[in-house]
Amino acid sequence: MNKKYSKVLSPFTFPVSGVTVDSRVVMAPMTTFSGNEDGTVSDGEIAYYKERNKGANLLLTACAYVLPQGKGFHGQIGVHSDEMIPSLKRIADSLKENGGKAVLQIHHGGRMCPPEELPDGQSVSASAVAALRDGAQMPREMTEAEIKETIFAYGEATRRAAEAGFDGVEIHGANTYLIQQFFSPHSNRRMDKWGGSLKKRMSFPLAVVDAVKATVQRNAKHPFIVGYRISPEEVENPGITFQDTLALVEALAAKGLDYLHVSTMNFWAGSIRDERDTESRTKLICEKVGNKLPIIGVGSISSPEQAEDVLETGVSLVALGRELLIEPHWLEKIKADEVEQIEKALDVHNQEGLKIPTPMWTSLLSRTGWLPIKE
Ligand SMILES: Cc1cc2nc3c(=O)[nH]c(=O)nc-3n(C[C@H](O)[C@H](O)[C@H](O)COP(=O)(O)O)c2cc1C
């Protein structure tokens, strides 16, 4: 056992569920674009998950849509009906076969959904405000009944995840999707109980947490993790400010969650709204609530030294996304004292060895600079 990386290799127990993981390493949620048309998992995705199940101890899945109306990507997996349970069980089993803990990320894309993926071709959101990107569809404002139905759907998704054998769910409240759209003053212009003030913009995210937690209390037959992912800021004006986020994380900390996952592309990066503010967003959030709510830090962490530095800030766990695409055996190699053999760039000739399904592979290679490439 490698003694040098004592923080990375120390166990962690989630405070609410009591679930223990053997190290601080988490696989970040990554959409594969490779599911079947009906929302079930493909064989290629199962091979991809199996290949990585020793790369971290807490394994977060690609996001899964809680309603057909929330499907955010071509080839996304679904958790929207009981018929998905056997498919979800295949994912949970493949992630857990070497002792890891599997967590399903539950998601609704809101106004970010591609219309062609939706049953009626029309996206929905908190308000009828289009995203600021070329060709973005104008979403339809959700009715009160639809809001309640959607909150209920997150609870149902949680029940299905537990029945499928997952060890938990992560509520996807980040990366501009529906939950963030309700919290954002850009996408939420409502003047009813779901919007209008900072407190009311928190109503939908907090109602989703309540629905998920109530489902766990009612249904889960085994210890079950509930985590929540946020994005700390938005560039839009109006948009989510860091002050808004600090208020939300306080409210989330009072809900009894197992962790808060702060989604950033670089753990150490400062504000995206104010370039003079250079402090790591995650570090600041950890200083504010880290003593009551364990924090997962993520973003451009690839070496064990970098992971140790991030853990030094007080965050409880570190998540790796792109590095686990490049190096599926990351944690295993650290444990075996083979750190110098950890791959740092994607071997473009080794799709088969890396077990990355073709739609995901094509998407990764089509975006220059997304991953370091070894030619
Ligand atoms: C191919 C790919 C797919 C992703 N899909 C998701 C997703 O489904 N849910 C999510 O919250 N974040 C998603 N992300 C963001 C990652 O979870 C992570 O936050 C980001 O890549 C930064 O971490 P890294 O530098 O370790 O890759 C995705 C990232 C990549 C590269």
The ligand as an ORCA input file, in Angstrom:
! r2SCAN-3c Opt
* xyz 0 1
  C     -17.659     13.623    -21.392
  C     -18.145     14.385    -20.182
  C     -19.470     14.216    -19.777
  C     -19.932     14.884    -18.639
  N     -21.212     14.631    -18.185
  C     -21.624     15.139    -17.000
  C     -22.856     14.716    -16.415
  O     -23.574     13.843    -16.925
  N     -23.222     15.295    -15.246
  C     -22.453     16.235    -14.625
  O     -22.830     16.740    -13.562
  N     -21.258     16.618    -15.139
  C     -20.822     16.063    -16.287
  N     -19.569     16.389    -16.759
  C     -18.675     17.259    -15.966
  C     -17.745     16.396    -15.077
  O     -18.489     15.699    -14.091
  C     -16.659     17.237    -14.358
  O     -17.280     18.130    -13.471
  C     -15.779     18.031    -15.328
  O     -15.367     17.239    -16.426
  C     -14.526     18.589    -14.615
  O     -13.795     17.558    -14.019
  P     -12.460     16.920    -14.722
  O     -11.526     18.048    -14.965
  O     -11.953     15.938    -13.704
  O     -12.911     16.262    -15.992
  C     -19.080     15.749    -17.911
  C     -17.761     15.926    -18.361
  C     -17.282     15.231    -19.454
  C     -15.836     15.385    -19.847
*
